[in-house]
Amino acid sequence: MGTTVFERRRPDDAVVDHALSGARRGVFWLEDVERPQHPPVRGTVRTDLAVVGGGYAGLWTAVRARERDPDRRVLLLEAARIGWAASGRNGGFCAASLTHGRENGRRRWPGEIDRLDELGMRNLGEIEETVARYDMDVDWERTGEMHVATEPHQVEWMREEGHFLDQEAVRAEVHSPTYLAGSWNPAACAMVHPGKLAVELARVAAELGVEIHEGSRVTGISGRGTQTLAIDGGGRVVADHVALATNVFPSLLRRNRLMTVPVYDHVLMTEPLTAAQLSAIGWRNRQGIADSANQFHYYRLTADGRILFGGYDAIYHFGGRVRAAYEDRPESFRRLAAHFFATFPQLEGLQFSHRWAGAIDTCSRFCAFFGLARAGRVAYAAGFTGLGVSATRFAADVMLDRLSGLETERTEFEMVRTRPIPFPPEPAAAIGINLVRASMDRADHNEGRRNLFLKTLDAVGMGFDS
């Protein structure tokens, strides 16, 4: 196999050691915002709609429910704190795509992709309008996302995406010796502060009349008509309808237990750059950036001039559990740091202030799936696979349409009406997922050529080319 640019340009170990020496385990976004506390459920509470999950999917569902029907009683239940999981740990890329990129959607739903892309852009615009209408302090920047080619075989991929930038043009945008070409659509993505977005959505929800409860883990759901939610600690919620937005955590519905797996993503955050350091990399247009390998990096500037650098390693742990112990993986952070300085050698000497990881709710089609249960009383959406910052708002409206028995354009898409292929139980899940990861790494080292295993997954609808 060949090498990638990150191996050819690997910095000295001393550079990596110095950069990580002050990095502490902690999520920068959640430390950079004040999070009001909400009380747990006590006793038995009655409501029209119970929303389970205090991440973006649950928060958007609560907000949209009250916007659509101000008289509806809405209660939101969160097991821990608002936005503490994936919604507070991501890169803050609020991308328009509902299908994890046009190519993923085109392969699966060729007759729908153009309209899905249109609705994705409209959804992004509606998020921007919501931010403005409620004066939400979320560091919103509609800068777009620039994809970059770092290997010769990826250059043609950039041409196919449109908005093509040749080597001179892409390096004029951001000064990295690894860039060979790029593609940049300034309208199709916004940068946002993930922690602030979660907190502000909770603020808006509360101001609209949503009752929010933290520390209220739902342990079970029962009932033929009206649904009863059992809360850890003895509380109960009785609801006419329920929206499940638990994503990476085990579903309360048995039918969904094998539909998602948790895959751990790793992130580094630098100290604020000096004026000289910022000048050395350019980046005046502040767009988000992602490179184009199967194992890709994503990175962006923060409002206070830091660089978030994440991705590449996507780690699945046997058993598919979500555990805090899985968040500290030194070899992944060292690899990220080395790749950072391969990308920006002119920043040698810069240190990282934070390191963290979080679990992504991956499904086999790599974008959200939807459904109804309990005779239409319970709706769910999950499987966003790391691209849920904007897609969760679309999912909220899908769930609310379905719970209201409405047939809308959203609910008629094949994407919405069908479910992905479930993952196999252990040990087959771990074997298969790790074989996929190894095969994708091999493809990255072999000019993008996919082996027979990946081609077979493509053929049965479980393949993914980032």
N, C-alpha and C positions, 0 to 999 in steps of 0.2 A: 504494500500500500504506500501511497505518497504521504506527504505531510501537509498540514494546513498552515496558513500564515501565522497562526498563533503559536505554532511550534517552531516555525522558521525564525520568528522574531521574538522568541521567548526571552524575557529579561533575566538578569542574574537573580539568584535566590535572595541575595542581600536586599535587593530592591523590594521584593515581595515581603520579606521579613519586616523591614522598616515600615512599609505601608500598613501592615496589619497589626503592628505592635500596640497601637492604641485603640484598636477597634473593639468595642464591647458588644456583647450580645444584647440586642434591644431593637425594637422597631422604631425607626426615626419618626415616621408619620404619626404614630400613636403618642409619642413623647412630645410632639410639637403642637399638640392641641389639648385644650381642656375638655374633658368628657363628663358632662353632668351625669349623676347617678339616678337611676330609676328604681323604684321599690319592687321587690318580688311579689308574686301573687299570694294573697292570703285568703283562705277559705274558698268558697265557690263564687265564681263570677260568671255572669251571663252576657253574651254579646252576639251581634249579628254575624260578624266575620272575625275569626281568629287567624292571625298571621304568625306562623312559626318560623323564627329566624330573624335576627337583627342585623343582617348584612344588607348589601344593596338590594338584593331581590326582595327581601321582606320589607325593607323600608320603602322602596318604590311602590310595592303593592299597597302598603298602608296609605301612602300619600295619594296615589291614584284612586284608591277606593273612596276616600273622602272628597277628592276633587270631583269625581264622577257622581257621587251621591252624598251630599253633605249631611243627610239625615241618618246615614248608616252608622251603626255603632261598630267601631273597629278597635280591636285589641291586638297588640304585638307582643310576642313572647320571645325572649332571648335567654339562652342558657347561661351565658357569662356576661359580657359587656357588649354594647352596641359597637359594631365594626371591628371587633378584636381579631377576627380570623382573616380570611382572604381579602375582605373588603378594606381592611386597614393595612395590608401588607403588600399590595400589588405595586406596580410601577407607575400607576396613574395615567395609563394610556386609555383615553376614552374614545375608542375607535368606532367608526360608523358601522362596520361590518357586523351582520347578525349571524354569519356562517363561518366565522374564523377564517376570513379571507375569501376573495372571490373564487379562487381556484378550487378550494374545498367545497364551496357551495355549488359551483358549476358542474363538478363531477357528480354530485349527488342529486341535484335538482336543476338540470339544465334548462327546463322550461320555466323555472321560477326565479332564477338568479337575478335577472335584470330588475324585476319588481322588488325582490328582497333587498337588493342594493339601494333602490330608490327609497324604500321604507326605512332602511338603516340610516340613510342620510337625513331623512325627515325626523327620525327618532333623535338623532344627534342634535339637530336644530331645536327640537322641542326641549331637550335637556338644557341647552344653552338658554332658551327662553325662560325655563323654570328657574335657573340660577339667577337670571336678571330680575324676574318678577318677585321673587322672595328675598332678593338682596343676599344671596348665599355667598359667604366668604369661603371660597374653595380654591383660590389661586387658578381660576379658569383661564386657559390660553389656547385659542384655536389656531395652533401652529402647524398641524399636520404631522404625519410620520414619514420619515425618509428611510426607505429600504436601501441597503448598500450591498454591493458585490465585493467580496474580499478574495475570491478565487476566479480565475479566468472563465471557468465554465458557467459562472453565475451571471456574467455580463449580459448574455442574451435574455436571461430571465427578467432583467431590469427593462430591457426594450419591450418585452411582452406586457409588462405592467403598465406602460405608458408613463407620461411625465418624465421622460428619460433624461438623465444627467450623465454626460461622459466623465472620464476621469478628472479632467481639469475642472469641470463644473461642480462635481460632487466634492472635490477637495477644496474648492473655493467656499463652499457652504460650511464644511467642518474639516479642519486640517488633520487628517490621519493618513499616514503612509500606507495603510492597509486597504484603502478604498480604490477600487478599479472602475466603478460606475455606481449609479444610483437611480432611484425613482422616488419622486416626492410629490404628493398631492396635498397641498396646504389645507384643503377644506375637509378632508376625510377623517381627521382625528383631532382631539383636543387633549392638552395636558391638564391634569387636575391633581390636587392634593388629596390622596385617598382618605386619610384620617378626617380631614375637614369635611369632605363630602359626606361621610357617614354621619358625623355629628350634626351637620347642617340639615341633612335629610331627616334626622330624628327631631331636630328643632321644628322644622316645618310640619312634620307629622303631628307633633304635640300641639302646635298652634292651630292645626286644622281639627283637633279634637280626638286624635288617636290616643288611646291609653297604652303606655309603654311599660313593660315589666322586664327588668333584668333579673339575673339569678333565678330564672324560672325554667328549668329544663323540663321539657315535655318527655315523659317516659312511655306514654301509650295513648292511643286514640281508639275510641270505640263508639258504637251506636249504629243503628240502621237508618234513622232519620237524622234528628239532631245529634251532633257529635259531642262527645265528652272527652276532653283532654286531661289526662292525669299529669300533675306537676310534681316533680321531685320535692319532697318536703310536706306533701299532703294537700296542696291546693288543687282546685279543679276549675276548668273553664268549660262552660257549656255554650256551644256555638251552632248557629244555623248552618254556617259554611266555614270551611277551613282552607287556607292557602299554605302549602308547605314550601318553604324556601330554605331548607337545611343543607342543600348542595353537597359539600364534601363529607358531611357527617351521615351516619347510618340513617337511611330513610325509615320513617314510621310506617311505611307501607311495605309489606313483604315483597311485593312484585318488583320493587325498585332496588332491592338489596344488592343485586349483581350488576346494576346499570352504570355505576360509577366506581372509580378507584381513586384514592388519594395519591397524588404524585407531588413530591416535594421540590419546590423551586427555591433558589438561593439568591440573596441580594447583598450588595455592598453599597454603602453611602459614604462619600468623601467628606472631608472638612470643606468649608467654603473656600472657593478658589480666590486667589488674589487677582487684581486687575491684570497683572502681567501674565498670570497663568491663563486667564480667560482669553486674553489677546492671542496667546500662543496657539489656541485651538480654534479661534474664530467663533463659529456657532452663534452668530448674531441673530439668526431667525428662530433659535430656541426650539426647533422641531424635535419631536421624539425620533429615536433612531433604532433600527433593528437590522442586524445582518441576515444573510440569506441562506445559511446552512440549515440542515435538519435540526442540529443542536445549535440554536441561535442565541445571541445576546440581545438584550434591549437596554437602552440607556437614554437618560434625559437630564436636563438641568432643573433644579428646584428654584423656587422664588428667591432664596437667599444665596444662590450661586454655587450650590453643591452639584455633584454628579451622582446620580443613582445608576448603578451598573449591575444587571442581574441576568439570570437565565442560564443557558448552556446545560448544566447538569439537571436532569429531571429524574428524581430518585423515587423508586417504589420499594416499600418495605413489606416483606412477607407478612401476610395476614390482612393487609389493607386497613390498618388502624391509623388513627390520627393521634400522635403522641408528641408531647413537648420535647422529649429526648431526641426525636428525629430532627429537630431544628438546628442542632449544632453539629455540622459536618466539616471539620477543618480542611479536608482535602478539596472539598468543593469551593470553599472560600479562597484557598490558595490558588486554585485554578482560575477563578474569576479575577483575582488580583493580577495574576500573570497576564491574562488576556487583556485586562484594562491597560497595562503598560505597553503591551504589544500594539494596542490601538492608539494610545497617546504617549509615546516615549518622551515627548517634551514635558510631560508632567511628572517625571521621575522626581521623587522626594515628597510628593503629595501623600498624605495619610488618610486612611479610612477611619471614620468616627463610629460607624455602626455596622453590624452584620446581623442578618436574620434570615429566616426561612419561613415558608408557609406551604400549606397543602392545597393543591389545585384539584377541583372535582372534574376529573377527566372521564369522558365517555367515548365510546368507540367511533362516533362520528365527529367528535371534536368540536361540537357546538351544542347548544342547549336542546333538550327534548322536553315535551310537555305531556300532560295527561289529566284525566279525571278518574275519580274512584268514588266508592260509596254512593252510587246512584246520583252522581253529580254534585254531591255535597262537599267533596274534597278535590282540590286542584293542586297540581305540583309542576315545578320547573326545576331542572337541575342539569348538570353536565356542561357548564359554560367553558370549561377547559382553558381558563386563563384569559378569556376575552369577554368578561361579564360586566365591565364598568358601565358600558352603555346598553348592552343587550339585556341586562336585568330589567330595565324600564320597559322594553318591548315585552319581555316575559310577564311582567306584572299585568299589562293590559290583556295578554292572552289568557292568563288565569282568571282575571275578572270577567272577561267576555264569557268564558266557559261556565263559570259559577253562576252567571246571570242567564245562562241558556241562550246567549246571543250567537247568531251566525254572522260573522264579520269577515272581511277580507283576511284578517290575521288568522282566524281559526280555520280557514279553508285551504291554507297552504299545505302541500304534502309534507313539507318540513315540520309543520306543527302537528299534523295528524298521524305521523309515523314515529316509531320508536327505534333507537339504535339497537344493534346486536349486543346482548349482554356479555359481560366478561365471564370466563369460566371460573369455577370455584378453585381454591387452592388445592394442590400446589401448581395446577396448570396456569393460574393467573400470573404468579410470580415468574414462572419459566417463560411464558409467552411475552410478558411485558419487558423483561430484561433481554430477551432475544431481539425484540423490536429495537430497543435502545442500542444494542450492540450492532445491529444491522444498519441503523441510521448513522451511527458513528463511522462504520465502514464505508457507507455511501459518501459521507463527507470527505473521506480520505481517498475516494476513488472517482473524483470528478462528477459526483452526484449520481453515479450509476447504482441503481437499486438491485439488490439480489433477488433470487427467486422467492424467498420468504416474503419480502416486502411487496413484490409484484402479486403474490397470491393474496395478501391482505387487501391490496388495491382492488383486486378482482371481486372480492366478496364484500366490499364496502367498509372495510376496517382500516384502510391505509390512510396515511397522512403525509403530505409533503408541505412543510411549513413555508 
